[in-house]
Structure formats: structure tokens, C-alpha cells
């Protein structure tokens, strides 16, 4: 019995490291790091001080299920740097862009840089990592929720906390 218990404790302590490595590999495969990452912990501190613009690069359907409080939805498929909410921002405004895990947000971050925004960062691990660290998300009514849209069944494995919705 002690052997089984010892094995279980070791497995549970290694599991988060394996998940992190898996996310690292995924982002390494799809991203070029053209937009620097920011950790969820760093964003949470900035969010608490209200000193940052947070942009959600997911589609409206995903955003409505849940998003980070104060985030503005800019989408991905129909993204336009001409959107009114972007026109209101100064070019040196600190902007954090996120999506599900951080791949689409890098692409939108590149577009923001191309039109002159100079202080853009990509949320490492996206809303999944945000929720995995047990930070709050809200739905379209502003109510805190455990639901997170997973974009596709493939990405679902990166969401360890909350209720996956597809």
C-alpha cells in the first residue's frame, strides 16, 4: 500500500510539470516569439492596478462563454486594426493579447505591431493558463463562471481547471 501511495504522490507532483512541458512544446511548434510573452501572474498584477489594455483574440462565441474581466473582444477571423476600441488606444499603451493557449493571439499581436503599437505582449498559455491558475473569468453578463470555451477538442487537454465547453 505504501508503494502505491508513494507512486501516486510522485505522479501528482510531476503531472503539472508534464502539462507545462506539453504547453511549451505546443507554443514552440506554432509561435515564433515575435510577440513577447507575459505570465498570467504578471497580467493579474497589472489587471489589479488597471494599468493595461487586455484584448481577447478569440471569436465572439468563445468570448461570450467566458473572458478575463475588462478584456475587449477583437476576434481573430475578422480582426481589423480599424476597430473603434483600438483607435481609442495610444500607440504606446501596454496591451496584453490572449486567446485560448497563445497561438492566435501572437498573430493578432503581430498585426497590432504592424500598425504601430509598440507595447504588445502575448499572454503565455492564454485563458486556459489563466483559468488553470484559478484566476477568475466572467461570462457575457459579467457573472463569474467556471466555463471556458475550448475552441476545439484538440486544445481541451490544455485546460486543467474549470468546465470545458465546446
TORKOL-4160 file (C-alpha; in steps of 0.2 Angstrom, whole numbers, padded with zeros to 4 digits, m for minus):
166
<pt num="1" X="0000" Y="0000" Z="0000"/>
<pt num="2" X="0014" Y="0012" Z="0004"/>
<pt num="3" X="0022" Y="0009" Z="m0013"/>
<pt num="4" X="0006" Y="0013" Z="m0022"/>
<pt num="5" X="0003" Y="0029" Z="m0011"/>
<pt num="6" X="0021" Y="0034" Z="m0014"/>
<pt num="7" X="0019" Y="0032" Z="m0033"/>
<pt num="8" X="0003" Y="0042" Z="m0033"/>
<pt num="9" X="0011" Y="0056" Z="m0023"/>
<pt num="10" X="0026" Y="0056" Z="m0036"/>
<pt num="11" X="0014" Y="0056" Z="m0051"/>
<pt num="12" X="0004" Y="0070" Z="m0044"/>
<pt num="13" X="0019" Y="0081" Z="m0041"/>
<pt num="14" X="0026" Y="0078" Z="m0058"/>
<pt num="15" X="0009" Y="0080" Z="m0068"/>
<pt num="16" X="0009" Y="0099" Z="m0068"/>
<pt num="17" X="0027" Y="0099" Z="m0075"/>
<pt num="18" X="0022" Y="0087" Z="m0089"/>
<pt num="19" X="0007" Y="0098" Z="m0093"/>
<pt num="20" X="0019" Y="0114" Z="m0093"/>
<pt num="21" X="0031" Y="0105" Z="m0105"/>
<pt num="22" X="0017" Y="0100" Z="m0116"/>
<pt num="23" X="0011" Y="0118" Z="m0117"/>
<pt num="24" X="0029" Y="0124" Z="m0120"/>
<pt num="25" X="0031" Y="0112" Z="m0135"/>
<pt num="26" X="0014" Y="0117" Z="m0142"/>
<pt num="27" X="0019" Y="0135" Z="m0142"/>
<pt num="28" X="0036" Y="0132" Z="m0148"/>
<pt num="29" X="0029" Y="0122" Z="m0163"/>
<pt num="30" X="0017" Y="0136" Z="m0168"/>
<pt num="31" X="0024" Y="0153" Z="m0162"/>
<pt num="32" X="0040" Y="0162" Z="m0167"/>
<pt num="33" X="0040" Y="0173" Z="m0151"/>
<pt num="34" X="0038" Y="0188" Z="m0162"/>
<pt num="35" X="0027" Y="0195" Z="m0148"/>
<pt num="36" X="0035" Y="0193" Z="m0131"/>
<pt num="37" X="0026" Y="0183" Z="m0118"/>
<pt num="38" X="0019" Y="0189" Z="m0101"/>
<pt num="39" X="0014" Y="0177" Z="m0087"/>
<pt num="40" X="m0003" Y="0175" Z="m0080"/>
<pt num="41" X="0004" Y="0181" Z="m0064"/>
<pt num="42" X="0011" Y="0197" Z="m0071"/>
<pt num="43" X="m0005" Y="0201" Z="m0080"/>
<pt num="44" X="m0015" Y="0198" Z="m0064"/>
<pt num="45" X="m0004" Y="0211" Z="m0056"/>
<pt num="46" X="m0007" Y="0223" Z="m0070"/>
<pt num="47" X="m0025" Y="0220" Z="m0070"/>
<pt num="48" X="m0027" Y="0223" Z="m0052"/>
<pt num="49" X="m0018" Y="0240" Z="m0055"/>
<pt num="50" X="m0029" Y="0244" Z="m0070"/>
<pt num="51" X="m0014" Y="0249" Z="m0080"/>
<pt num="52" X="m0016" Y="0238" Z="m0096"/>
<pt num="53" X="m0027" Y="0236" Z="m0111"/>
<pt num="54" X="m0032" Y="0217" Z="m0112"/>
<pt num="55" X="m0038" Y="0211" Z="m0129"/>
<pt num="56" X="m0046" Y="0194" Z="m0132"/>
<pt num="57" X="m0042" Y="0187" Z="m0149"/>
<pt num="58" X="m0055" Y="0173" Z="m0148"/>
<pt num="59" X="m0071" Y="0173" Z="m0158"/>
<pt num="60" X="m0087" Y="0181" Z="m0150"/>
<pt num="61" X="m0094" Y="0164" Z="m0147"/>
<pt num="62" X="m0079" Y="0159" Z="m0136"/>
<pt num="63" X="m0078" Y="0177" Z="m0128"/>
<pt num="64" X="m0097" Y="0176" Z="m0123"/>
<pt num="65" X="m0094" Y="0159" Z="m0113"/>
<pt num="66" X="m0080" Y="0167" Z="m0103"/>
<pt num="67" X="m0066" Y="0180" Z="m0104"/>
<pt num="68" X="m0054" Y="0189" Z="m0092"/>
<pt num="69" X="m0063" Y="0204" Z="m0084"/>
<pt num="70" X="m0060" Y="0221" Z="m0093"/>
<pt num="71" X="m0055" Y="0212" Z="m0109"/>
<pt num="72" X="m0061" Y="0218" Z="m0126"/>
<pt num="73" X="m0065" Y="0206" Z="m0139"/>
<pt num="74" X="m0056" Y="0209" Z="m0156"/>
<pt num="75" X="m0058" Y="0192" Z="m0163"/>
<pt num="76" X="m0047" Y="0183" Z="m0175"/>
<pt num="77" X="m0055" Y="0178" Z="m0191"/>
<pt num="78" X="m0062" Y="0196" Z="m0194"/>
<pt num="79" X="m0049" Y="0206" Z="m0185"/>
<pt num="80" X="m0047" Y="0223" Z="m0190"/>
<pt num="81" X="m0035" Y="0236" Z="m0183"/>
<pt num="82" X="m0048" Y="0249" Z="m0188"/>
<pt num="83" X="m0059" Y="0244" Z="m0174"/>
<pt num="84" X="m0065" Y="0259" Z="m0164"/>
<pt num="85" X="m0059" Y="0251" Z="m0147"/>
<pt num="86" X="m0041" Y="0250" Z="m0155"/>
<pt num="87" X="m0042" Y="0268" Z="m0162"/>
<pt num="88" X="m0045" Y="0274" Z="m0144"/>
<pt num="89" X="m0029" Y="0267" Z="m0138"/>
<pt num="90" X="m0012" Y="0277" Z="m0139"/>
<pt num="91" X="0001" Y="0268" Z="m0148"/>
<pt num="92" X="0012" Y="0265" Z="m0133"/>
<pt num="93" X="m0002" Y="0259" Z="m0122"/>
<pt num="94" X="0003" Y="0242" Z="m0113"/>
<pt num="95" X="m0008" Y="0229" Z="m0122"/>
<pt num="96" X="m0010" Y="0211" Z="m0117"/>
<pt num="97" X="m0017" Y="0200" Z="m0131"/>
<pt num="98" X="m0024" Y="0182" Z="m0127"/>
<pt num="99" X="m0033" Y="0168" Z="m0135"/>
<pt num="100" X="m0036" Y="0150" Z="m0129"/>
<pt num="101" X="m0017" Y="0145" Z="m0127"/>
<pt num="102" X="m0007" Y="0159" Z="m0135"/>
<pt num="103" X="m0006" Y="0155" Z="m0154"/>
<pt num="104" X="m0020" Y="0166" Z="m0162"/>
<pt num="105" X="m0015" Y="0180" Z="m0150"/>
<pt num="106" X="0003" Y="0180" Z="m0157"/>
<pt num="107" X="m0004" Y="0183" Z="m0175"/>
<pt num="108" X="m0015" Y="0197" Z="m0169"/>
<pt num="109" X="m0001" Y="0204" Z="m0159"/>
<pt num="110" X="0010" Y="0205" Z="m0175"/>
<pt num="111" X="m0004" Y="0214" Z="m0184"/>
<pt num="112" X="m0005" Y="0227" Z="m0169"/>
<pt num="113" X="0014" Y="0229" Z="m0170"/>
<pt num="114" X="0012" Y="0232" Z="m0189"/>
<pt num="115" X="0000" Y="0246" Z="m0187"/>
<pt num="116" X="0012" Y="0255" Z="m0174"/>
<pt num="117" X="0008" Y="0248" Z="m0157"/>
<pt num="118" X="0024" Y="0247" Z="m0148"/>
<pt num="119" X="0020" Y="0239" Z="m0131"/>
<pt num="120" X="0011" Y="0222" Z="m0135"/>
<pt num="121" X="0013" Y="0206" Z="m0126"/>
<pt num="122" X="0005" Y="0189" Z="m0128"/>
<pt num="123" X="m0002" Y="0180" Z="m0113"/>
<pt num="124" X="0008" Y="0164" Z="m0111"/>
<pt num="125" X="m0005" Y="0149" Z="m0111"/>
<pt num="126" X="m0019" Y="0161" Z="m0114"/>
<pt num="127" X="m0036" Y="0160" Z="m0105"/>
<pt num="128" X="m0033" Y="0141" Z="m0102"/>
<pt num="129" X="m0017" Y="0145" Z="m0091"/>
<pt num="130" X="m0026" Y="0160" Z="m0083"/>
<pt num="131" X="m0040" Y="0148" Z="m0078"/>
<pt num="132" X="m0028" Y="0134" Z="m0073"/>
<pt num="133" X="m0020" Y="0146" Z="m0061"/>
<pt num="134" X="m0038" Y="0148" Z="m0054"/>
<pt num="135" X="m0040" Y="0167" Z="m0059"/>
<pt num="136" X="m0057" Y="0172" Z="m0062"/>
<pt num="137" X="m0066" Y="0173" Z="m0079"/>
<pt num="138" X="m0083" Y="0181" Z="m0082"/>
<pt num="139" X="m0097" Y="0177" Z="m0095"/>
<pt num="140" X="m0106" Y="0189" Z="m0106"/>
<pt num="141" X="m0117" Y="0195" Z="m0092"/>
<pt num="142" X="m0102" Y="0199" Z="m0081"/>
<pt num="143" X="m0105" Y="0185" Z="m0069"/>
<pt num="144" X="m0090" Y="0174" Z="m0063"/>
<pt num="145" X="m0091" Y="0157" Z="m0071"/>
<pt num="146" X="m0081" Y="0141" Z="m0072"/>
<pt num="147" X="m0085" Y="0138" Z="m0090"/>
<pt num="148" X="m0071" Y="0140" Z="m0103"/>
<pt num="149" X="m0074" Y="0138" Z="m0122"/>
<pt num="150" X="m0060" Y="0126" Z="m0128"/>
<pt num="151" X="m0060" Y="0131" Z="m0146"/>
<pt num="152" X="m0058" Y="0113" Z="m0152"/>
<pt num="153" X="m0057" Y="0096" Z="m0144"/>
<pt num="154" X="m0038" Y="0096" Z="m0148"/>
<pt num="155" X="m0035" Y="0111" Z="m0136"/>
<pt num="156" X="m0046" Y="0104" Z="m0122"/>
<pt num="157" X="m0032" Y="0094" Z="m0114"/>
<pt num="158" X="m0023" Y="0111" Z="m0110"/>
<pt num="159" X="m0037" Y="0116" Z="m0099"/>
<pt num="160" X="m0035" Y="0108" Z="m0082"/>
<pt num="161" X="m0047" Y="0119" Z="m0072"/>
<pt num="162" X="m0064" Y="0125" Z="m0075"/>
<pt num="163" X="m0078" Y="0117" Z="m0086"/>
<pt num="164" X="m0073" Y="0115" Z="m0104"/>
<pt num="165" X="m0087" Y="0120" Z="m0116"/>
<pt num="166" X="m0085" Y="0116" Z="m0135"/>
